[in-house]
Amino acid sequence: MVKDYTKEVTHKDYRNPEKLKKYYHRVEKKYYPKFKTYDLTESIHKEFKLINDEFISLKYPNWVTPTIGGGLSLLFLLPVLKYTFREGINAEYLVLIILFSSLLSFFSIYGITQPQKEQILDRKNGLLTMTGFFWQKSITMVFDKVEFAYSTGGEDAVGGFVLQAIRPNKWQTFDNYEFYGDCYNTMTFIMWYMDKNRPLPPDPVFDPYRQQDFERRKAAGFPKPLYPSSIKTPEATKEQRAERKRIGGW
């Protein structure tokens, strides 16, 4: 039996939704014309807990933050300890020892006690689940309410243009969704997938689910797409396209 990934809504909106809509790095929820199709089949076991016609659940690398944070803290702490054992301790190095030891302890405790991190696209119910900030539990919002941005990266652009969901917290923090190219390609894919009135995106990973998704939309009378798009989203076969045209009128 396939696990149901439906989550309860935890946040209904942002504190300042109109301000976020003017955010400089905002990525508008829409279809971007230079959409490139990938094949997720080979990466399904590496990047996804589940991917079908109802849910996409991504595998979140919980180890990254505590490992990098703890590793850097230890990397800086060891030379300081080596120096103090050789030359003796002074006030300046004592401060550094306390600082790096505290950071190492913080990331070690966080790695052990952090809550479950979840990233879920719920096509079935129109919900998106993003990870919480540090010890905050995962956040679930109606997809229409979620605002997105892109990462800026470093001076060499490494790490830039990754799609990020903006968390509805007092301080502006972000959750990366990096699995389908740059921010604009990933946004187009997510928009396409989250529109349950359209056929599934043209990725081979969805081929086993196309017929049952077609039958579901047919039973509902082929309602028109939730989000407008200039990108054609045809059915899998000519016969299905004709049936949608006859019943749904589009």
Number of C-alpha atoms within 10 A of each C-alpha: 3 5 7 9 16 19 16 12 13 13 15 12 15 18 11 10 14 9 9 17 15 9 13 9 15 18 19 14 18 16 21 18 12 10 15 14 14 15 13 17 12 9 11 15 13 9 17 17 15 17 19 16 22 21 24 21 18 22 17 17 10 14 12 11 14 19 15 12 17 23 16 14 20 17 13 15 19 14 12 18 17 11 12 15 10 9 9 10 14 9 8 8 15 13 11 15 20 12 15 20 17 14 19 22 15 15 20 16 13 17 19 10 11 18 16 13 21 20 23 24 24 25 23 14 15 17 22 26 26 24 23 23 17 14 13 12 16 20 22 27 22 18 18 12 14 22 21 24 26 23 19 13 12 9 8 7 10 11 12 15 19 24 26 24 21 20 25 22 14 9 8 9 13 21 19 19 22 15 18 20 18 16 23 25 22 22 26 24 25 20 22 25 22 28 19 24 22 21 21 26 23 19 13 13 19 19 14 11 13 19 15 11 20 20 13 14 19 17 10 12 15 21 17 15 15 13 15 11 15 8 13 6 14 15 20 15 8 10 10 16 13 14 15 20 12 12 13 15 12 13
